Amino acid sequence: MQPPAAPNRPSNQGETSARTVVLIGASIRSAAQSANQAGFRVLGIDHFGDVDTRQACQEFWILSEFATNSEAIGRFRKFPHFIVGGLNSAKDLPGLLSPPPANAKTLPVQEAGKDLVLPPRNPDVDRLNDPQWLEKLSQECGLSFPKSFHSVIPNAAPPQNPATRWLVKMEQSCGGLGVRWHTPSSPLDPAHSGSASARSNIGPLSANLDASLDIPDQDTNRKAIRQMFQQWVPGRPHGATLICNGENCQLLGVCRSLFTRLGHLPFVYRGSFGPVSIPHPLQQSLQQLGLKITRETGYHGLLNLDLVINRSGEAFVLEVNPRWSGSSELIDRSMQNKNQVDSLFGAMVEACNGSPLAEFNCHPDGSSNSVESSWSAGPQYLKRIIFARQPFQFSQALIDFSKTPSGDSRYQSAFSDLPADGTWISAGEPICTLISQIPRGTAAKSFDGGREKGPMHQHRTFLRRLSKSIHT
């Protein structure tokens, strides 16, 4: 998943049309493929420039090169753009997200003769970065929220408590790359896990914050690079995907989020699993929270809620991200399998145009409080990012050698995010992504480490074979 040595951009620059969109993100492959399925031509920008990403784009640029090319910025600015990764517009996309000149025409997404759709219009999206506002809405919906506060003070520190561990989250980061444990000046006692310590997160900002901290006001915070301290909650991380049309929203599914430690980074995103079943009351709470967010901000598009569910079943909302996320392609595949959508990206564009959401019908009918939900039907999917354990030069032959991780035909696996031949990949960098379709009913044993040789075994086998290929 690293940019090849040369060329950094293909020459497939054809004529654009009204069904052209610009996709921007750390990695846009899954969103670009979904956009192709909906009939859109994609002008793509991301950090990696993987082979399958370029194949899904009519024109592609490595982000660092695009940011310095005024001619490309001027052309791309005419089309609707969608951020599909955790990039900061002020830092990574100079000029592109600025309003076009008064005499420039922003082309609609849809063809002439159909309802026109403008680029996503979300004037109050900054509120999504306000933890106090999100905490208030979460608690109104029966969801918990960990103690948290923002600071632009470099040496700021949360209150020390033997029963509490804190995380430091940097703004302008994604994929867990900006999340670290807070290291206090004196050692902390081992953190208590379980509902007792987790439930202590509920409530307003702690009154015992260091009195010397000068917490900037909200306007100052929005203009500065901030760090956020958030109380760590023990439990399993999940991501909920919702679609919003400015007035209503619909919960589409929930996936488990998978993380790994890479060097000094303890929470690097390594994939997702799902959609998973969750209790009916929790589905209702997430749906209600999404509806409140949508109506208070007028948001259009995909919305992703990061949450942790602890052992007692209590759900803690961590943050909200207004974009296509890492688990969106699993929700896309699941909905296509059940013939609910032809393309999640296409449905997102329709939602940006204010189309009704009733046809999705992804929520339970309310007749049961069982942990089983409408998501209990159909296959599940396991997405896992494969990271390099040592530096090497990538070759398609390595993938060909390891292309069949398991002889079990029930598990359909495919490789994505493939680098170009000759790409040098450093230790700790992503090589590619392996996605498996899992028959419902076998996932629990295979995913949770049982004896059955399921998709996790497939992925480990692939990694061993790839490592063997590199050594030989």
VEXBA-839639 format. One record per residue (C-alpha): residue in one letter; residue number from 1; x, y, z. Coordinates in pm, whole numbers. Each point is the difference from the previous one (the first is absolute). Layout:
N
 residuo num      x      y      z
       a NUM      X      Y      Z
...
END
This chain:
472
 residuo num      x      y      z
       m   1      0      0      0
       q   2    290    234    -68
       p   3     46    221   -308
       p   4    209   -173   -266
       a   5    332    146   -104
       a   6   -129    107   -343
       p   7   -232    110   -134
       n   8   -196    161    283
       r   9   -296     77   -221
       p  10   -143   -185   -300
       s  11    -74    172   -327
       n  12   -367   -105    -21
       q  13   -136    356    -10
       g  14   -315    -13   -209
       e  15   -287    239    -36
       t  16   -202     56    312
       s  17   -377     29     22
       a  18   -279     95    234
       r  19     31   -340    171
       t  20    352     77    119
       v  21     99     16    366
       v  22    323     74    183
       l  23     97   -242    278
       i  24    261    102    256
       g  25    136   -211    283
       a  26    289   -192    150
       s  27   -114   -297   -212
       i  28   -299     39   -234
       r  29     -4   -344   -163
       s  30   -323   -139    150
       a  31   -195    323    -52
       a  32    127     33   -358
       q  33   -106   -356    -83
       s  34   -345     61    149
       a  35    -27    326   -199
       n  36     84   -192   -319
       q  37   -282   -244     77
       a  38   -237    297     19
       g  39    117    125   -340
       f  40    221    289    115
       r  41    331    104   -149
       v  42    253     51    277
       l  43    277    256     27
       g  44    205   -144    285
       i  45    251    134    250
       d  46    159   -202    280
       h  47    332    -78    169
       f  48     74   -341   -152
       g  49   -104    -31   -363
       d  50    -57   -375     13
       v  51    -54   -186   -327
       d  52   -371    -72     57
       t  53    -58    358    114
       r  54    144    137   -324
       q  55   -205   -248   -201
       a  56   -317    139    160
       c  57     92    360    -85
       q  58    -24    185   -328
       e  59    282    222    127
       f  60    206    -53    312
       w  61    249    209    197
       i  62    221    -71    301
       l  63   -116    254    256
       s  64    339    164     59
       e  65     41     61   -375
       f  66   -356    118    -49
       a  67     31    256    279
       t  68    270    185   -195
       n  69   -164    -13   -345
       s  70   -215    308    -48
       e  71   -126   -114   -341
       a  72   -138   -328    138
       i  73   -147    176    303
       g  74   -182    240   -230
       r  75   -146   -282   -209
       f  76   -101   -219    292
       r  77   -158    291    185
       k  78   -278     10   -259
       f  79   -138   -337    109
       p  80   -172   -117    319
       h  81    256   -138    244
       f  82    -44   -257    275
       i  83    250    -57    280
       v  84     21   -374     59
       g  85    289     -5    244
       g  86    117    185    306
       l  87    179    289   -167
       n  88     11    356    126
       s  89    -98    249   -270
       a  90    217    281    132
       k  91    315   -213     12
       d  92    -32   -259   -277
       l  93   -224    157   -263
       p  94    109    360    -60
       g  95   -230    176   -241
       l  96   -217   -297    -92
       l  97   -270     48    264
       s  98     -2    377    -34
       p  99   -305    148   -173
       p 100     55     23   -376
       p 101     31    342   -164
       a 102   -328    183    -55
       n 103     13    -60   -377
       a 104     78   -375     33
       k 105   -276   -253    -46
       t 106    -31   -293    241
       l 107   -136   -289   -204
       p 108   -281   -215    134
       v 109     54   -365     79
       q 110   -290   -128   -207
       e 111    -57     21   -373
       a 112   -194    284   -154
       g 113   -374    -58      6
       k 114      7   -160    346
       d 115    -22    159    340
       l 116    320    194     58
       v 117    211    -63    307
       l 118    257    243    134
       p 119    312    -85    200
       p 120    -83   -106    358
       r 121   -123    300    195
       n 122     67    -35    370
       p 123     32    350    144
       d 124      1   -109    367
       v 125    229   -302    -28
       d 126    252    159    241
       r 127   -237    -85    284
       l 128     90   -365    -49
       n 129    341     78    153
       d 130   -155    141    318
       p 131     16   -274    268
       q 132   -235    181    239
       w 133   -268     25   -269
       l 134     44   -366    -97
       e 135     -6   -105    365
       k 136   -328    185     53
       l 137   -166   -162   -301
       s 138    135   -345     90
       q 139   -136     13    352
       e 140   -337    121   -127
       c 141    -10   -323   -203
       g 142     94   -224    291
       l 143    363    -38   -106
       s 144    304     65    216
       f 145    294    226    -80
       p 146    350     -7    150
       k 147    143    301    176
       s 148    194    211   -248
       f 149    134    348    -59
       h 150    190    188   -269
       s 151    316    197     49
       v 152    247    196   -213
       i 153    245      8    293
       p 154    295   -231    -85
       n 155     61   -111    360
       a 156   -363    -29    105
       a 157    -89   -308    205
       p 158   -322   -159    122
       p 159    -59    -66    371
       q 160    190   -299    133
       n 161   -214   -274    149
       p 162    118   -358     64
       a 163   -329   -133   -139
       t 164     17    199   -324
       r 165    215    -25   -311
       w 166      3    278   -256
       l 167     53      8   -374
       v 168    145    291   -196
       k 169   -164     54   -339
       m 170    146    241   -250
       e 171   -226    180   -242
       q 172     85    -24   -372
       s 173     71   -372     19
       c 174   -178   -320    -99
       g 175     25   -377     25
       g 176    109     17    363
       l 177    331    163    -99
       g 178    -61    295    232
       v 179   -112   -197    308
       r 180    242    -80    282
       w 181     -4    -82    367
       h 182     50    304    221
       t 183    314    -48    207
       p 184    -31    183    333
       s 185    293    142    190
       s 186    -33   -275    261
       p 187    -94   -364    -66
       l 188   -364    -93      3
       d 189   -137   -303    177
       p 190   -143   -269   -230
       a 191   -328    118   -144
       h 192   -318   -162    126
       s 193   -207   -157   -275
       g 194   -368    -77    -11
       s 195   -316    200     37
       a 196     87    161    332
       s 197    289    206   -137
       a 198   -169     50   -335
       r 199   -319    134    154
       s 200    198    268    179
       n 201     48    161   -342
       i 202   -359    124     -3
       g 203    -48    365     82
       p 204    138    346    -80
       l 205    365     88    -25
       s 206    182    -84    318
       a 207     11    279    256
       n 208    346   -104    117
       l 209    183     91   -319
       d 210    326    177     61
       a 211    -97    353     94
       s 212    303    137   -183
       l 213   -137   -115   -335
       d 214   -127    283   -212
       i 215   -258   -178   -214
       p 216    -53    211   -314
       d 217   -347     96   -103
       q 218   -179   -189   -276
       d 219     84    248   -276
       t 220    370    -14     88
       n 221    -10   -378      9
       r 222   -146    -20   -350
       k 223    293    196   -144
       a 224    282   -185    177
       i 225    159   -341    -28
       r 226   -134   -162    312
       q 227     54   -305    209
       m 228   -283   -166    185
       f 229     28   -196    321
       q 230   -261   -272     26
       q 231    -51   -254    274
       w 232     76   -353   -115
       v 233   -299   -235      5
       p 234     62   -376     14
       g 235   -207   -196   -249
       r 236    -31    -88   -367
       p 237     22    285   -253
       h 238   -268     25   -268
       g 239    -93    231   -286
       a 240   -361     84    -88
       t 241    -79    116   -353
       l 242   -294    232    -62
       i 243   -123    186   -307
       c 244   -148    349     32
       n 245   -198    226   -235
       g 246     -6    320    206
       e 247   -332    -78    168
       n 248      3   -372     75
       c 249    255   -276     40
       q 250     11   -378     -9
       l 251    227   -240    187
       l 252    141   -236   -264
       g 253    213   -231    210
       v 254    264    -43    271
       c 255    344   -163    -38
       r 256    267   -103    247
       s 257    312    216    -33
       l 258    340   -172     12
       f 259    320    168    116
       t 260    364    -98     44
       r 261    318    142    148
       l 262    267    115   -245
       g 263    315    115    173
       h 264    -86    292    225
       l 265   -354     24   -144
       p 266   -236   -208    217
       f 267   -331     43   -189
       v 268     63    -33   -374
       y 269   -310    -99   -198
       r 270     47   -346   -156
       g 271   -348    -84   -123
       s 272   -365    -67     79
       f 273   -240   -291     41
       g 274   -371      3    -62
       p 275   -269     98    -14
       v 276    -53   -136    352
       s 277   -321    -40    197
       i 278    -60    238    290
       p 279   -293     25    244
       h 280   -314    164   -127
       p 281      5    280    266
       l 282    354     94   -105
       q 283   -107     17   -365
       q 284   -281    234    100
       s 285    241    220    199
       l 286    247     25   -288
       q 287   -282     78   -242
       q 288   -129    270    233
       l 289    348    151     41
       g 290     50      7   -376
       l 291   -335    173    -43
       k 292     87    267    258
       i 293    338     64   -164
       t 294   -159     24   -344
       r 295   -274    243    103
       e 296    227    224    207
       t 297    269     27   -269
       g 298   -193    -57   -324
       y 299    261   -259    -94
       h 300    -19   -183   -335
       g 301    198   -319    -74
       l 302    148   -294    188
       l 303     51     38    373
       n 304    213   -232    213
       l 305    -22    -32    377
       d 306    295   -152    186
       l 307   -109   -173    319
       v 308    116   -253    259
       i 309   -231   -263    149
       n 310    118   -128    338
       r 311    -62   -338    161
       s 312   -328    107    155
       g 313   -132    116   -338
       e 314     32    372     71
       a 315     89    201   -311
       f 316    233    302     10
       v 317      6    238   -295
       l 318    359    110    -70
       e 319    -28    225   -305
       v 320   -187     61   -323
       n 321    155     15   -348
       p 322   -195    146   -295
       r 323    143   -211   -282
       w 324     43   -337   -166
       s 325    193   -214    250
       g 326    209   -314      1
       s 327   -304   -219     75
       s 328   -224    165   -261
       e 329     98   -253   -267
       l 330   -117   -286    225
       i 331   -338    169     43
       d 332     -5     60   -377
       r 333     63   -369    -73
       s 334   -258   -113    255
       m 335   -271    229   -138
       q 336     76   -102   -357
       n 337    -20   -367    102
       k 338   -353     65    131
       n 339    -92    210   -304
       q 340    -54    310    213
       v 341    227    220   -212
       d 342    189    -26   -327
       s 343    275    219    145
       l 344     39    162    341
       f 345    180    293   -161
       g 346   -294     48   -236
       a 347   -239     -6    296
       m 348    219    258    175
       v 349    -23    234   -299
       e 350   -379    -40     -2
       a 351     -5     86    371
       c 352    210    310    -69
       n 353   -277     98   -241
       g 354   -261    -40    274
       s 355   -152   -328   -124
       p 356   -214   -191    254
       l 357    164   -283    194
       a 358   -299   -226     66
       e 359     94   -254   -266
       f 360    306   -119    195
       n 361   -211   -163    276
       c 362    312   -113    186
       h 363   -136     51    350
       p 364   -178   -273    197
       d 365   -379      0      3
       g 366    -15     56    374
       s 367   -176   -330     73
       s 368    289   -148    195
       n 369    265    106    250
       s 370    222   -294    -91
       v 371    367     51    -77
       e 372    -82   -133   -345
       s 373    -90    270   -249
       s 374    -78     41   -365
       w 375    377    -15    -57
       s 376      5   -366    107
       a 377    -85   -104   -357
       g 378    253    -32   -279
       p 379    379    -34     11
       q 380    243    199    206
       y 381    330    142   -116
       l 382    347     18    150
       k 383    233    274   -121
       r 384    359    -10    115
       i 385    287    227    -97
       i 386    326   -194    -36
       f 387    303    190    132
       a 388    362    -69    -92
       r 389    219   -148    270
       q 390    320     90   -186
       p 391     92    223   -295
       f 392    -30   -158   -344
       q 393    -71     77   -364
       f 394   -351    -98   -101
       s 395    -71   -225   -295
       q 396   -330   -135   -128
       a 397    165   -344      3
       l 398     -4     12    380
       i 399   -379     32     -5
       d 400    -33   -270   -264
       f 401    201   -236    218
       s 402   -228     65    298
       k 403   -326     48   -189
       t 404   -183   -298    154
       p 405     40     34    378
       s 406   -233   -293     73
       g 407   -155   -290   -186
       d 408   -339     55    167
       s 409   -232    116   -277
       r 410   -250    148    246
       y 411    224    298     59
       q 412     23    228   -302
       s 413    306    223     28
       a 414    133    277   -221
       f 415    303    228      9
       s 416    -36    377    -29
       d 417    218    311     33
       l 418    281   -162   -199
       p 419    322    200    -54
       a 420    165     22   -340
       d 421    281   -240    -77
       g 422    332    134    120
       t 423   -146    200    291
       w 424    227      0    304
       i 425   -196    -56    319
       s 426    152     77    338
       a 427    -54   -204    314
       g 428   -330     97    163
       e 429   -154    135   -321
       p 430   -311   -158   -155
       i 431     56   -252   -279
       c 432   -357    -69   -110
       t 433   -348    -78    132
       l 434   -157   -345     20
       i 435   -381    -18      7
       s 436   -187   -324     66
       q 437   -369    -80    -32
       i 438   -107   -221    289
       p 439   -308   -222      9
       r 440   -234     98    281
       g 441     21   -250    287
       t 442    368    -85    -39
       a 443    130    347     75
       a 444    -13    -20    378
       k 445    236   -297     34
       s 446    239    106   -271
       f 447     15    367     98
       d 448     29    -50    375
       g 449    286   -245    -15
       g 450   -179   -335      9
       r 451    135   -320   -150
       e 452   -168     49   -335
       k 453    239    124   -268
       g 454   -193    308   -106
       p 455     91    338   -151
       m 456    239    106    276
       h 457    191   -323    -62
       q 458     -4     82   -372
       h 459    149    340     63
       r 460    272   -135    227
       t 461     81   -270   -258
       f 462     28    264   -271
       l 463    235    205    217
       r 464    223   -303     60
       r 465     11    -82   -371
       l 466     72    359    -91
       s 467    280     12    256
       k 468    142   -323   -145
       s 469    -18    150   -349
       i 470    190    307    110
       h 471    275   -206    161
       t 472     44   -219   -306
END
